[in-house]
């Protein structure tokens, strides 16, 4: 064989037949909390405040610590009526998660049941 023929096959992998390949089920993302939604809403503005306050020469880790502390303090000081908006967002996300989780569980059960059916047919064929 020539050198070009050998080197052309080195990087190639053998493919499995299409029937053996399975799509991996993706688990649903966990629901966000009310604090998560609040943090996502105010983080940009708090980051800018911290940059203005301590300057941009500060280490990124130290900057993130300052931002997290400020967001946490503001969340704890926030009245319940203002928190309610974020709690409603969290409730909607919990509902989304439950629906996606139910669909995921049903698909998982269906996949497991089909695996049992495929495997069970070949085992019973005996003399």
Backbone as CSV, one residue per row, in Angstrom:
resi,resn,N_x,N_y,N_z,CA_x,CA_y,CA_z,C_x,C_y,C_z
1,UNK,0.828,-1.195,0.000,0.000,0.000,0.000,0.861,1.242,0.000
2,UNK,0.346,2.276,-0.549,1.100,3.522,-0.575,0.932,4.262,0.743
3,UNK,1.794,5.198,0.992,1.717,5.964,2.229,0.428,6.771,2.312
4,UNK,-0.030,7.272,1.203,-1.253,8.079,1.226,-2.470,7.221,1.565
5,UNK,-2.466,5.953,1.145,-3.577,5.060,1.462,-3.625,4.720,2.940
6,UNK,-2.472,4.561,3.567,-2.411,4.226,4.994,-2.805,5.425,5.833
7,UNK,-2.280,6.578,5.536,-2.564,7.762,6.346,-4.013,8.220,6.188
8,UNK,-4.635,7.925,5.083,-6.019,8.342,4.870,-6.975,7.580,5.779
9,UNK,-6.642,6.361,6.169,-7.532,5.555,6.999,-7.243,5.693,8.489
10,UNK,-6.163,6.334,8.890,-5.799,6.423,10.298,-6.807,7.220,11.123
11,UNK,-7.289,8.327,10.616,-8.168,9.192,11.378,-9.631,8.804,11.346
12,UNK,-9.986,7.793,10.573,-11.398,7.435,10.430,-11.797,6.391,11.456
13,UNK,-13.001,6.567,11.987,-13.550,5.583,12.905,-14.619,4.784,12.198
14,UNK,-14.777,3.563,12.636,-15.845,2.740,12.073,-17.172,3.209,12.660
15,UNK,-18.179,3.256,11.832,-19.498,3.689,12.281,-20.340,2.486,12.653
16,UNK,-21.166,2.691,13.652,-22.131,1.665,14.027,-23.327,1.758,13.090
17,UNK,-24.025,0.663,12.926,-25.259,0.730,12.126,-26.246,1.694,12.774
18,UNK,-27.060,2.335,11.969,-27.988,3.360,12.457,-28.979,2.811,13.472
19,UNK,-29.346,1.550,13.373,-30.328,0.987,14.298,-29.776,0.856,15.711
20,UNK,-28.473,0.737,15.872,-27.875,0.588,17.193,-27.718,1.925,17.912
21,UNK,-27.642,3.005,17.145,-27.415,4.317,17.732,-28.693,4.814,18.403
22,UNK,-28.561,5.287,19.636,-29.709,5.796,20.373,-29.507,7.242,20.731
23,UNK,-30.586,7.955,20.732,-30.537,9.340,21.161,-30.601,9.351,22.685
24,UNK,-29.683,10.047,23.272,-29.635,10.120,24.729,-30.689,11.101,25.221
25,UNK,-31.451,10.688,26.222,-32.490,11.551,26.769,-31.852,12.638,27.625
26,UNK,-32.306,13.867,27.437,-31.804,14.985,28.219,-32.728,15.220,29.397
27,UNK,-32.152,15.217,30.589,-32.954,15.496,31.779,-33.354,16.966,31.786
28,UNK,-34.539,17.264,32.323,-34.958,18.672,32.378,-34.106,19.464,33.371
29,UNK,-33.933,20.743,33.095,-33.202,21.618,34.010,-33.996,21.777,35.290
30,UNK,-33.288,21.854,36.408,-33.949,22.079,37.697,-34.589,23.466,37.690
31,UNK,-35.658,23.649,38.482,-36.305,24.956,38.503,-35.460,25.993,39.250
32,UNK,-35.572,27.231,38.811,-34.866,28.320,39.470,-35.685,28.776,40.679
33,UNK,-34.991,29.305,41.665,-35.660,29.855,42.841,-35.981,31.326,42.593
34,UNK,-36.742,31.903,43.497,-37.067,33.323,43.392,-35.789,34.152,43.461
35,UNK,-34.856,33.746,44.312,-33.581,34.451,44.417,-32.813,34.382,43.098
36,UNK,-32.821,33.237,42.446,-32.138,33.111,41.152,-32.690,34.111,40.138
37,UNK,-34.004,34.227,40.077,-34.605,35.172,39.135,-34.242,36.610,39.496
38,UNK,-34.240,36.924,40.810,-33.853,38.271,41.240,-32.409,38.552,40.849
39,UNK,-31.539,37.594,41.131,-30.121,37.759,40.855,-29.876,37.972,39.363
40,UNK,-30.569,37.226,38.522,-30.420,37.389,37.074,-30.903,38.769,36.608
41,UNK,-31.896,39.301,37.292,-32.461,40.588,36.922,-31.529,41.752,37.279
42,UNK,-30.891,41.701,38.451,-30.127,42.851,38.936,-28.616,42.718,38.772
43,UNK,-28.138,41.573,38.370,-26.685,41.347,38.356,-25.920,42.347,37.486
44,UNK,-26.419,42.637,36.287,-25.715,43.570,35.397,-25.549,44.942,36.044
45,UNK,-26.613,45.457,36.618,-26.531,46.796,37.211,-25.633,46.793,38.449
46,UNK,-25.687,45.726,39.245,-24.822,45.641,40.430,-23.364,45.512,40.008
47,UNK,-23.092,44.752,38.967,-21.720,44.629,38.456,-21.183,45.997,38.070
48,UNK,-22.000,46.772,37.382,-21.565,48.108,36.979,-21.301,48.989,38.198
49,UNK,-22.170,48.901,39.204,-21.971,49.676,40.440,-20.649,49.307,41.103
50,UNK,-20.353,48.013,41.157,-19.119,47.566,41.798,-17.907,48.023,41.004
51,UNK,-17.981,47.941,39.670,-16.857,48.425,38.850,-16.623,49.905,39.117
52,UNK,-17.713,50.672,39.202,-17.586,52.110,39.451,-17.046,52.389,40.849
53,UNK,-17.420,51.546,41.799,-17.028,51.753,43.196,-15.570,51.377,43.453
54,UNK,-15.150,50.192,43.014,-13.802,49.723,43.350,-12.845,49.715,42.176
55,UNK,-13.323,50.033,40.994,-12.450,50.102,39.827,-12.332,48.774,39.107
56,UNK,-11.836,48.825,37.893,-11.730,47.634,37.059,-10.433,46.876,37.270
57,UNK,-9.525,47.420,38.064,-8.241,46.749,38.269,-8.326,45.615,39.297
58,UNK,-9.485,45.462,39.936,-9.670,44.439,40.965,-9.783,43.063,40.323
59,UNK,-9.276,42.061,41.042,-9.357,40.665,40.611,-10.815,40.277,40.374
60,UNK,-11.061,39.470,39.359,-12.415,39.066,38.998,-13.102,38.293,40.131
61,UNK,-12.363,37.470,40.838,-12.947,36.707,41.946,-13.416,37.652,43.046
62,UNK,-12.584,38.616,43.380,-12.946,39.603,44.396,-14.162,40.410,43.944
63,UNK,-14.188,40.758,42.672,-15.331,41.488,42.119,-16.607,40.679,42.280
64,UNK,-16.563,39.395,41.926,-17.753,38.544,42.033,-18.195,38.372,43.482
65,UNK,-17.244,38.327,44.401,-17.603,38.245,45.825,-18.381,39.481,46.248
66,UNK,-17.906,40.662,45.844,-18.602,41.909,46.178,-20.013,41.907,45.587
67,UNK,-20.119,41.516,44.346,-21.419,41.497,43.675,-22.375,40.549,44.392
68,UNK,-21.916,39.367,44.739,-22.771,38.378,45.415,-23.222,38.887,46.780
69,UNK,-22.318,39.518,47.510,-22.691,40.061,48.829,-23.767,41.141,48.705
70,UNK,-23.575,42.044,47.760,-24.537,43.139,47.582,-25.902,42.596,47.178
71,UNK,-25.919,41.663,46.242,-27.200,41.082,45.801,-27.878,40.367,46.962
72,UNK,-27.116,39.610,47.745,-27.688,38.909,48.897,-28.270,39.857,49.930
73,UNK,-27.554,40.935,50.214,-28.056,41.928,51.190,-29.345,42.569,50.688
74,UNK,-29.359,42.923,49.424,-30.565,43.561,48.867,-31.749,42.604,48.871
75,UNK,-31.490,41.322,48.608,-32.563,40.327,48.608,-33.153,40.171,50.009
76,UNK,-32.273,40.096,51.009,-32.752,39.949,52.385,-33.510,41.178,52.866
77,UNK,-33.121,42.355,52.374,-33.777,43.592,52.794,-35.055,43.883,51.999
78,UNK,-35.293,43.146,50.950,-36.439,43.409,50.073,-37.753,43.027,50.760
79,UNK,-38.757,43.906,50.697,-40.068,43.593,51.281,-40.756,42.442,50.532
80,UNK,-41.653,41.776,51.225,-42.355,40.615,50.663,-43.126,40.942,49.393
81,UNK,-43.757,42.113,49.349,-44.556,42.434,48.166,-43.686,42.562,46.915
82,UNK,-42.437,43.023,47.057,-41.543,43.084,45.914,-40.993,41.696,45.565
83,UNK,-40.817,40.860,46.573,-40.337,39.493,46.335,-41.378,38.643,45.611
84,UNK,-42.636,38.990,45.802,-43.735,38.199,45.253,-43.623,38.036,43.736
85,UNK,-43.136,39.055,43.051,-42.972,38.987,41.593,-42.007,37.856,41.234
86,UNK,-40.897,37.792,41.949,-39.893,36.765,41.669,-40.382,35.385,42.108
87,UNK,-41.195,35.357,43.166,-41.753,34.085,43.611,-42.718,33.529,42.567
88,UNK,-43.476,34.412,41.919,-44.374,33.966,40.855,-43.585,33.388,39.685
89,UNK,-42.462,34.023,39.361,-41.605,33.486,38.299,-41.099,32.097,38.683
90,UNK,-40.717,31.939,39.947,-40.216,30.653,40.414,-41.317,29.594,40.375
91,UNK,-42.528,29.989,40.737,-43.643,29.048,40.684,-43.916,28.584,39.251
92,UNK,-43.839,29.507,38.303,-44.026,29.142,36.900,-42.920,28.191,36.441
93,UNK,-41.709,28.434,36.913,-40.597,27.576,36.522,-40.738,26.181,37.151
94,UNK,-41.270,26.120,38.368,-41.527,24.814,38.989,-42.556,24.034,38.183
95,UNK,-43.573,24.738,37.720,-44.606,24.100,36.902,-43.993,23.561,35.611
96,UNK,-43.145,24.386,34.963,-42.444,23.952,33.757,-41.613,22.713,34.030
97,UNK,-40.896,22.718,35.153,-40.044,21.590,35.505,-40.871,20.318,35.710
98,UNK,-41.972,20.438,36.422,-42.823,19.253,36.660,-43.327,18.661,35.349
99,UNK,-43.749,19.522,34.430,-44.229,19.036,33.134,-43.106,18.338,32.364
100,UNK,-41.944,18.969,32.303,-40.824,18.383,31.577,-40.355,17.094,32.243
101,UNK,-40.399,17.057,33.578,-39.977,15.861,34.301,-40.936,14.710,34.030
102,UNK,-42.232,14.994,34.006,-43.215,13.950,33.692,-42.991,13.402,32.279
103,UNK,-42.758,14.296,31.321,-42.484,13.848,29.951,-41.208,13.011,29.897
104,UNK,-40.196,13.454,30.618,-38.920,12.732,30.652,-39.112,11.339,31.259
105,UNK,-39.840,11.270,32.371,-40.079,9.979,33.017,-40.853,9.034,32.099
106,UNK,-41.854,9.567,31.401,-42.630,8.740,30.478,-41.769,8.226,29.330
107,UNK,-40.918,9.099,28.794,-40.030,8.679,27.710,-39.021,7.651,28.203
108,UNK,-38.543,7.838,29.421,-37.581,6.899,29.996,-38.227,5.529,30.193
109,UNK,-39.466,5.538,30.709,-40.192,4.271,30.894,-40.416,3.583,29.554
110,UNK,-40.796,4.350,28.557,-41.042,3.787,27.229,-39.761,3.200,26.655
111,UNK,-38.651,3.865,26.856,-37.366,3.370,26.364,-36.988,2.080,27.075
112,UNK,-37.170,2.056,28.398,-36.833,0.848,29.152,-37.736,-0.310,28.758
113,UNK,-39.014,-0.032,28.561,-39.946,-1.082,28.161,-39.603,-1.624,26.782
114,UNK,-39.216,-0.751,25.865,-38.869,-1.225,24.526,-37.576,-2.042,24.571
115,UNK,-36.640,-1.689,25.453,-35.413,-2.473,25.606,-35.730,-3.871,26.133
116,UNK,-36.652,-3.952,27.083,-37.031,-5.254,27.633,-37.707,-6.112,26.568
117,UNK,-38.557,-5.487,25.756,-39.246,-6.243,24.710,-38.258,-6.755,23.668
118,UNK,-37.303,-5.916,23.278,-36.320,-6.337,22.272,-35.438,-7.448,22.820
119,UNK,-35.023,-7.325,24.065,-34.143,-8.344,24.658,-34.881,-9.633,24.999
120,UNK,-36.157,-9.532,25.336,-36.914,-10.712,25.752,-37.231,-11.660,24.619
121,UNK,-37.347,-11.170,23.403,-37.704,-12.039,22.282,-36.618,-13.020,21.965
122,UNK,-35.369,-12.600,22.047,-34.258,-13.481,21.682,-33.955,-14.521,22.738
123,UNK,-34.303,-14.251,24.003,-33.988,-15.185,25.076,-34.901,-16.400,25.070
124,UNK,-36.145,-16.256,24.669,-37.097,-17.368,24.726,-36.906,-18.363,23.581
125,UNK,-36.159,-18.009,22.586,-35.965,-18.914,21.453,-34.950,-19.967,21.837
126,UNK,-35.405,-21.133,22.234,-34.520,-22.220,22.636,-34.955,-23.523,21.998
127,UNK,-34.253,-24.638,22.295,-34.611,-25.915,21.683,-35.914,-26.492,22.147
